[in-house]
Amino acid sequence: MAIKVVSLVSLSSAEAEMLAESILTEIEKSKRLTRVSRHFVYMYDFDFHRQTGLAFLVMELGQQDLHKYLKDRSRLTPDERKHIWRQLVSIALVLHQNQIVIH
């Protein structure tokens, strides 16, 4: 499990409200996407602490960081490339089918 912390302190109340709504929408979309594909990080909940102006997103900890994975290797085998490519295509298709990415 991971917690993402977002500061809303420097934002106007209208900006903070827009950001909070955006986060809630992101959580709803994340929950929908994780029902159709295992390649998305599940977001459990969101809370806002008014005294500190901090928003907290509770989410699944990603299993692997693609950037780190690629950085730690000098070369990828053809099978590794094919596996990564298929995952990326699968993710793009799910995003497109859910009208998150439109061409």
VMD Tcl script that builds the backbone (N, CA, C; Angstrom):
set m [mol new atoms 309]
animate dup $m
set s [atomselect $m all]
$s set {name element resname resid chain x y z} {
  {N N MET 1 A 0.830 -1.162 0.000}
  {CA C MET 1 A 0.000 0.000 0.000}
  {C C MET 1 A 0.889 1.246 0.000}
  {N N ALA 2 A 0.421 2.294 -0.676}
  {CA C ALA 2 A 1.163 3.550 -0.757}
  {C C ALA 2 A 0.202 4.706 -0.494}
  {N N ILE 3 A 0.742 5.791 -0.006}
  {CA C ILE 3 A -0.056 6.991 0.223}
  {C C ILE 3 A 0.590 8.136 -0.538}
  {N N LYS 4 A -0.184 8.748 -1.410}
  {CA C LYS 4 A 0.276 9.919 -2.164}
  {C C LYS 4 A -0.273 11.149 -1.445}
  {N N VAL 5 A 0.580 12.109 -1.173}
  {CA C VAL 5 A 0.177 13.324 -0.474}
  {C C VAL 5 A 0.234 14.501 -1.448}
  {N N VAL 6 A -0.863 15.251 -1.524}
  {CA C VAL 6 A -0.959 16.404 -2.416}
  {C C VAL 6 A -1.265 17.629 -1.566}
  {N N SER 7 A -0.448 18.655 -1.685}
  {CA C SER 7 A -0.670 19.886 -0.927}
  {C C SER 7 A -1.593 20.814 -1.702}
  {N N LEU 8 A -2.633 21.265 -1.015}
  {CA C LEU 8 A -3.572 22.209 -1.613}
  {C C LEU 8 A -3.424 23.590 -0.979}
  {N N VAL 9 A -2.402 23.766 -0.143}
  {CA C VAL 9 A -2.213 24.985 0.640}
  {C C VAL 9 A -2.063 26.230 -0.228}
  {N N SER 10 A -1.268 26.168 -1.260}
  {CA C SER 10 A -0.971 27.365 -2.053}
  {C C SER 10 A -2.049 27.676 -3.096}
  {N N LEU 11 A -3.091 26.861 -3.147}
  {CA C LEU 11 A -4.137 27.043 -4.149}
  {C C LEU 11 A -5.290 27.879 -3.597}
  {N N SER 12 A -5.968 28.574 -4.486}
  {CA C SER 12 A -7.186 29.271 -4.071}
  {C C SER 12 A -8.238 28.209 -3.758}
  {N N SER 13 A -9.307 28.601 -3.074}
  {CA C SER 13 A -10.330 27.619 -2.721}
  {C C SER 13 A -10.960 27.009 -3.975}
  {N N ALA 14 A -11.133 27.801 -5.020}
  {CA C ALA 14 A -11.700 27.283 -6.270}
  {C C ALA 14 A -10.747 26.277 -6.918}
  {N N GLU 15 A -9.445 26.595 -6.920}
  {CA C GLU 15 A -8.447 25.676 -7.487}
  {C C GLU 15 A -8.369 24.391 -6.674}
  {N N ALA 16 A -8.402 24.518 -5.354}
  {CA C ALA 16 A -8.336 23.347 -4.478}
  {C C ALA 16 A -9.557 22.461 -4.690}
  {N N GLU 17 A -10.721 23.081 -4.859}
  {CA C GLU 17 A -11.941 22.310 -5.093}
  {C C GLU 17 A -11.865 21.580 -6.428}
  {N N MET 18 A -11.349 22.258 -7.452}
  {CA C MET 18 A -11.195 21.620 -8.765}
  {C C MET 18 A -10.222 20.443 -8.690}
  {N N LEU 19 A -9.114 20.622 -7.963}
  {CA C LEU 19 A -8.136 19.553 -7.828}
  {C C LEU 19 A -8.737 18.376 -7.060}
  {N N ALA 20 A -9.475 18.663 -6.003}
  {CA C ALA 20 A -10.114 17.594 -5.226}
  {C C ALA 20 A -11.098 16.816 -6.099}
  {N N GLU 21 A -11.891 17.514 -6.900}
  {CA C GLU 21 A -12.828 16.849 -7.813}
  {C C GLU 21 A -12.077 16.001 -8.835}
  {N N SER 22 A -10.956 16.524 -9.331}
  {CA C SER 22 A -10.139 15.792 -10.286}
  {C C SER 22 A -9.594 14.502 -9.661}
  {N N ILE 23 A -9.166 14.594 -8.414}
  {CA C ILE 23 A -8.642 13.416 -7.716}
  {C C ILE 23 A -9.741 12.378 -7.538}
  {N N LEU 24 A -10.942 12.830 -7.142}
  {CA C LEU 24 A -12.062 11.895 -6.978}
  {C C LEU 24 A -12.407 11.213 -8.298}
  {N N THR 25 A -12.375 11.965 -9.387}
  {CA C THR 25 A -12.634 11.397 -10.709}
  {C C THR 25 A -11.554 10.375 -11.052}
  {N N GLU 26 A -10.300 10.710 -10.730}
  {CA C GLU 26 A -9.183 9.800 -10.992}
  {C C GLU 26 A -9.361 8.491 -10.227}
  {N N ILE 27 A -9.832 8.577 -8.974}
  {CA C ILE 27 A -10.057 7.376 -8.169}
  {C C ILE 27 A -11.161 6.527 -8.787}
  {N N GLU 28 A -12.257 7.157 -9.198}
  {CA C GLU 28 A -13.356 6.416 -9.828}
  {C C GLU 28 A -12.884 5.714 -11.097}
  {N N LYS 29 A -12.121 6.412 -11.924}
  {CA C LYS 29 A -11.615 5.818 -13.160}
  {C C LYS 29 A -10.653 4.676 -12.856}
  {N N SER 30 A -9.815 4.866 -11.855}
  {CA C SER 30 A -8.866 3.830 -11.472}
  {C C SER 30 A -9.593 2.561 -11.042}
  {N N LYS 31 A -10.630 2.724 -10.253}
  {CA C LYS 31 A -11.401 1.551 -9.805}
  {C C LYS 31 A -12.031 0.837 -10.992}
  {N N ARG 32 A -12.559 1.609 -11.954}
  {CA C ARG 32 A -13.174 1.013 -13.139}
  {C C ARG 32 A -12.125 0.286 -13.984}
  {N N LEU 33 A -10.964 0.904 -14.166}
  {CA C LEU 33 A -9.917 0.306 -14.999}
  {C C LEU 33 A -9.339 -0.959 -14.379}
  {N N THR 34 A -9.214 -0.987 -13.060}
  {CA C THR 34 A -8.643 -2.182 -12.421}
  {C C THR 34 A -9.589 -3.370 -12.481}
  {N N ARG 35 A -10.865 -3.121 -12.770}
  {CA C ARG 35 A -11.805 -4.239 -12.945}
  {C C ARG 35 A -11.614 -4.916 -14.301}
  {N N VAL 36 A -11.036 -4.203 -15.276}
  {CA C VAL 36 A -10.885 -4.774 -16.624}
  {C C VAL 36 A -9.441 -5.118 -16.985}
  {N N SER 37 A -8.483 -4.632 -16.198}
  {CA C SER 37 A -7.082 -4.923 -16.502}
  {C C SER 37 A -6.256 -4.930 -15.220}
  {N N ARG 38 A -5.314 -5.834 -15.163}
  {CA C ARG 38 A -4.441 -5.918 -13.979}
  {C C ARG 38 A -3.257 -4.957 -14.073}
  {N N HIS 39 A -3.171 -4.185 -15.149}
  {CA C HIS 39 A -2.030 -3.307 -15.378}
  {C C HIS 39 A -2.203 -1.902 -14.807}
  {N N PHE 40 A -3.220 -1.671 -14.005}
  {CA C PHE 40 A -3.460 -0.352 -13.431}
  {C C PHE 40 A -3.343 -0.415 -11.918}
  {N N VAL 41 A -2.859 0.674 -11.329}
  {CA C VAL 41 A -2.738 0.769 -9.874}
  {C C VAL 41 A -4.117 1.092 -9.313}
  {N N TYR 42 A -4.537 0.318 -8.324}
  {CA C TYR 42 A -5.848 0.510 -7.702}
  {C C TYR 42 A -5.767 1.608 -6.650}
  {N N MET 43 A -6.687 2.551 -6.724}
  {CA C MET 43 A -6.767 3.618 -5.719}
  {C C MET 43 A -7.925 3.299 -4.788}
  {N N TYR 44 A -7.615 3.206 -3.505}
  {CA C TYR 44 A -8.616 2.808 -2.524}
  {C C TYR 44 A -9.486 3.961 -2.049}
  {N N ASP 45 A -8.866 5.058 -1.680}
  {CA C ASP 45 A -9.644 6.132 -1.077}
  {C C ASP 45 A -8.882 7.447 -1.131}
  {N N PHE 46 A -9.575 8.504 -0.727}
  {CA C PHE 46 A -9.049 9.858 -0.742}
  {C C PHE 46 A -9.574 10.560 0.507}
  {N N ASP 47 A -8.735 11.350 1.139}
  {CA C ASP 47 A -9.191 12.145 2.278}
  {C C ASP 47 A -8.465 13.485 2.256}
  {N N PHE 48 A -9.094 14.464 2.882}
  {CA C PHE 48 A -8.536 15.808 2.919}
  {C C PHE 48 A -8.487 16.278 4.369}
  {N N HIS 49 A -7.324 16.771 4.796}
  {CA C HIS 49 A -7.134 17.284 6.148}
  {C C HIS 49 A -7.153 18.810 6.072}
  {N N ARG 50 A -8.244 19.414 6.504}
  {CA C ARG 50 A -8.444 20.860 6.354}
  {C C ARG 50 A -7.395 21.703 7.094}
  {N N GLN 51 A -6.967 21.256 8.255}
  {CA C GLN 51 A -6.014 22.060 9.036}
  {C C GLN 51 A -4.654 22.187 8.356}
  {N N THR 52 A -4.216 21.136 7.697}
  {CA C THR 52 A -2.902 21.175 7.043}
  {C C THR 52 A -2.999 21.493 5.553}
  {N N GLY 53 A -4.201 21.349 4.976}
  {CA C GLY 53 A -4.369 21.586 3.544}
  {C C GLY 53 A -3.795 20.470 2.697}
  {N N LEU 54 A -3.691 19.269 3.269}
  {CA C LEU 54 A -3.127 18.136 2.547}
  {C C LEU 54 A -4.213 17.145 2.142}
  {N N ALA 55 A -4.098 16.635 0.937}
  {CA C ALA 55 A -4.977 15.578 0.450}
  {C C ALA 55 A -4.170 14.280 0.451}
  {N N PHE 56 A -4.811 13.193 0.819}
  {CA C PHE 56 A -4.148 11.891 0.901}
  {C C PHE 56 A -4.870 10.899 -0.001}
  {N N LEU 57 A -4.122 10.256 -0.884}
  {CA C LEU 57 A -4.666 9.210 -1.740}
  {C C LEU 57 A -4.062 7.889 -1.296}
  {N N VAL 58 A -4.916 6.953 -0.953}
  {CA C VAL 58 A -4.455 5.637 -0.532}
  {C C VAL 58 A -4.583 4.716 -1.740}
  {N N MET 59 A -3.449 4.139 -2.128}
  {CA C MET 59 A -3.449 3.329 -3.349}
  {C C MET 59 A -2.571 2.097 -3.207}
  {N N GLU 60 A -2.773 1.204 -4.143}
  {CA C GLU 60 A -1.947 0.011 -4.239}
  {C C GLU 60 A -0.534 0.430 -4.622}
  {N N LEU 61 A 0.438 -0.214 -4.052}
  {CA C LEU 61 A 1.823 0.038 -4.417}
  {C C LEU 61 A 2.107 -0.692 -5.721}
  {N N GLY 62 A 2.567 0.042 -6.721}
  {CA C GLY 62 A 2.872 -0.575 -8.013}
  {C C GLY 62 A 3.914 -1.673 -7.857}
  {N N GLN 63 A 3.736 -2.750 -8.603}
  {CA C GLN 63 A 4.641 -3.889 -8.477}
  {C C GLN 63 A 6.009 -3.613 -9.061}
  {N N GLN 64 A 6.049 -2.790 -10.098}
  {CA C GLN 64 A 7.329 -2.581 -10.756}
  {C C GLN 64 A 7.355 -1.212 -11.421}
  {N N ASP 65 A 8.483 -0.581 -11.375}
  {CA C ASP 65 A 8.683 0.718 -12.001}
  {C C ASP 65 A 9.376 0.481 -13.342}
  {N N LEU 66 A 8.666 0.768 -14.443}
  {CA C LEU 66 A 9.212 0.495 -15.768}
  {C C LEU 66 A 10.506 1.266 -16.019}
  {N N HIS 67 A 10.547 2.519 -15.600}
  {CA C HIS 67 A 11.760 3.320 -15.804}
  {C C HIS 67 A 12.960 2.673 -15.111}
  {N N LYS 68 A 12.775 2.256 -13.849}
  {CA C LYS 68 A 13.865 1.616 -13.109}
  {C C LYS 68 A 14.255 0.278 -13.755}
  {N N TYR 69 A 13.240 -0.472 -14.164}
  {CA C TYR 69 A 13.476 -1.763 -14.812}
  {C C TYR 69 A 14.358 -1.585 -16.047}
  {N N LEU 70 A 14.028 -0.601 -16.887}
  {CA C LEU 70 A 14.802 -0.365 -18.107}
  {C C LEU 70 A 16.188 0.196 -17.807}
  {N N LYS 71 A 16.258 1.055 -16.796}
  {CA C LYS 71 A 17.535 1.674 -16.427}
  {C C LYS 71 A 18.535 0.637 -15.897}
  {N N ASP 72 A 18.034 -0.389 -15.216}
  {CA C ASP 72 A 18.896 -1.409 -14.609}
  {C C ASP 72 A 19.428 -2.428 -15.618}
  {N N ARG 73 A 18.970 -2.350 -16.847}
  {CA C ARG 73 A 19.404 -3.300 -17.869}
  {C C ARG 73 A 20.102 -2.570 -19.009}
  {N N SER 74 A 21.174 -3.161 -19.476}
  {CA C SER 74 A 21.854 -2.551 -20.622}
  {C C SER 74 A 21.123 -2.902 -21.916}
  {N N ARG 75 A 20.513 -4.081 -21.952}
  {CA C ARG 75 A 19.766 -4.527 -23.133}
  {C C ARG 75 A 18.594 -5.370 -22.668}
  {N N LEU 76 A 17.541 -5.359 -23.475}
  {CA C LEU 76 A 16.402 -6.236 -23.230}
  {C C LEU 76 A 16.438 -7.384 -24.223}
  {N N THR 77 A 16.065 -8.555 -23.753}
  {CA C THR 77 A 15.968 -9.689 -24.665}
  {C C THR 77 A 14.737 -9.483 -25.547}
  {N N PRO 78 A 14.682 -10.164 -26.675}
  {CA C PRO 78 A 13.480 -10.056 -27.520}
  {C C PRO 78 A 12.197 -10.423 -26.753}
  {N N ASP 79 A 12.270 -11.440 -25.886}
  {CA C ASP 79 A 11.089 -11.824 -25.106}
  {C C ASP 79 A 10.680 -10.727 -24.121}
  {N N GLU 80 A 11.663 -10.071 -23.496}
  {CA C GLU 80 A 11.343 -8.956 -22.579}
  {C C GLU 80 A 10.691 -7.803 -23.342}
  {N N ARG 81 A 11.239 -7.476 -24.494}
  {CA C ARG 81 A 10.668 -6.397 -25.316}
  {C C ARG 81 A 9.234 -6.722 -25.721}
  {N N LYS 82 A 9.028 -7.955 -26.155}
  {CA C LYS 82 A 7.696 -8.379 -26.579}
  {C C LYS 82 A 6.710 -8.316 -25.404}
  {N N HIS 83 A 7.119 -8.765 -24.233}
  {CA C HIS 83 A 6.262 -8.747 -23.041}
  {C C HIS 83 A 5.884 -7.309 -22.660}
  {N N ILE 84 A 6.858 -6.411 -22.631}
  {CA C ILE 84 A 6.599 -5.009 -22.289}
  {C C ILE 84 A 5.699 -4.365 -23.339}
  {N N TRP 85 A 5.979 -4.614 -24.602}
  {CA C TRP 85 A 5.186 -4.037 -25.682}
  {C C TRP 85 A 3.725 -4.492 -25.589}
  {N N ARG 86 A 3.506 -5.774 -25.325}
  {CA C ARG 86 A 2.133 -6.287 -25.204}
  {C C ARG 86 A 1.398 -5.645 -24.024}
  {N N GLN 87 A 2.098 -5.452 -22.914}
  {CA C GLN 87 A 1.475 -4.788 -21.767}
  {C C GLN 87 A 1.085 -3.352 -22.125}
  {N N LEU 88 A 1.979 -2.630 -22.780}
  {CA C LEU 88 A 1.691 -1.239 -23.159}
  {C C LEU 88 A 0.517 -1.155 -24.132}
  {N N VAL 89 A 0.465 -2.057 -25.087}
  {CA C VAL 89 A -0.655 -2.075 -26.034}
  {C C VAL 89 A -1.954 -2.406 -25.303}
  {N N SER 90 A -1.907 -3.367 -24.390}
  {CA C SER 90 A -3.085 -3.725 -23.602}
  {C C SER 90 A -3.593 -2.528 -22.793}
  {N N ILE 91 A -2.678 -1.808 -22.180}
  {CA C ILE 91 A -3.042 -0.617 -21.404}
  {C C ILE 91 A -3.665 0.438 -22.318}
  {N N ALA 92 A -3.050 0.682 -23.470}
  {CA C ALA 92 A -3.581 1.678 -24.407}
  {C C ALA 92 A -4.983 1.307 -24.883}
  {N N LEU 93 A -5.218 0.023 -25.142}
  {CA C LEU 93 A -6.537 -0.423 -25.578}
  {C C LEU 93 A -7.593 -0.207 -24.497}
  {N N VAL 94 A -7.260 -0.543 -23.267}
  {CA C VAL 94 A -8.203 -0.348 -22.152}
  {C C VAL 94 A -8.502 1.140 -21.973}
  {N N LEU 95 A -7.483 1.987 -22.052}
  {CA C LEU 95 A -7.696 3.434 -21.937}
  {C C LEU 95 A -8.594 3.939 -23.057}
  {N N HIS 96 A -8.354 3.457 -24.274}
  {CA C HIS 96 A -9.169 3.869 -25.413}
  {C C HIS 96 A -10.612 3.369 -25.263}
  {N N GLN 97 A -10.791 2.119 -24.859}
  {CA C GLN 97 A -12.126 1.549 -24.694}
  {C C GLN 97 A -12.927 2.265 -23.611}
  {N N ASN 98 A -12.233 2.848 -22.651}
  {CA C ASN 98 A -12.896 3.587 -21.564}
  {C C ASN 98 A -12.910 5.093 -21.826}
  {N N GLN 99 A -12.629 5.474 -23.051}
  {CA C GLN 99 A -12.661 6.854 -23.514}
  {C C GLN 99 A -11.783 7.788 -22.675}
  {N N ILE 100 A -10.651 7.275 -22.238}
  {CA C ILE 100 A -9.679 8.085 -21.525}
  {C C ILE 100 A -8.621 8.589 -22.499}
  {N N VAL 101 A -8.294 7.762 -23.478}
  {CA C VAL 101 A -7.391 8.148 -24.557}
  {C C VAL 101 A -8.164 7.981 -25.850}
  {N N ILE 102 A -8.320 9.060 -26.562}
  {CA C ILE 102 A -9.066 9.024 -27.817}
  {C C ILE 102 A -8.129 9.472 -28.919}
  {N N HIS 103 A -8.104 8.732 -30.013}
  {CA C HIS 103 A -7.213 9.106 -31.125}
  {C C HIS 103 A -7.883 10.041 -32.075}
}
mol reanalyze $m
mol bondsrecalc $m
mol representation Tube
mol addrep $m
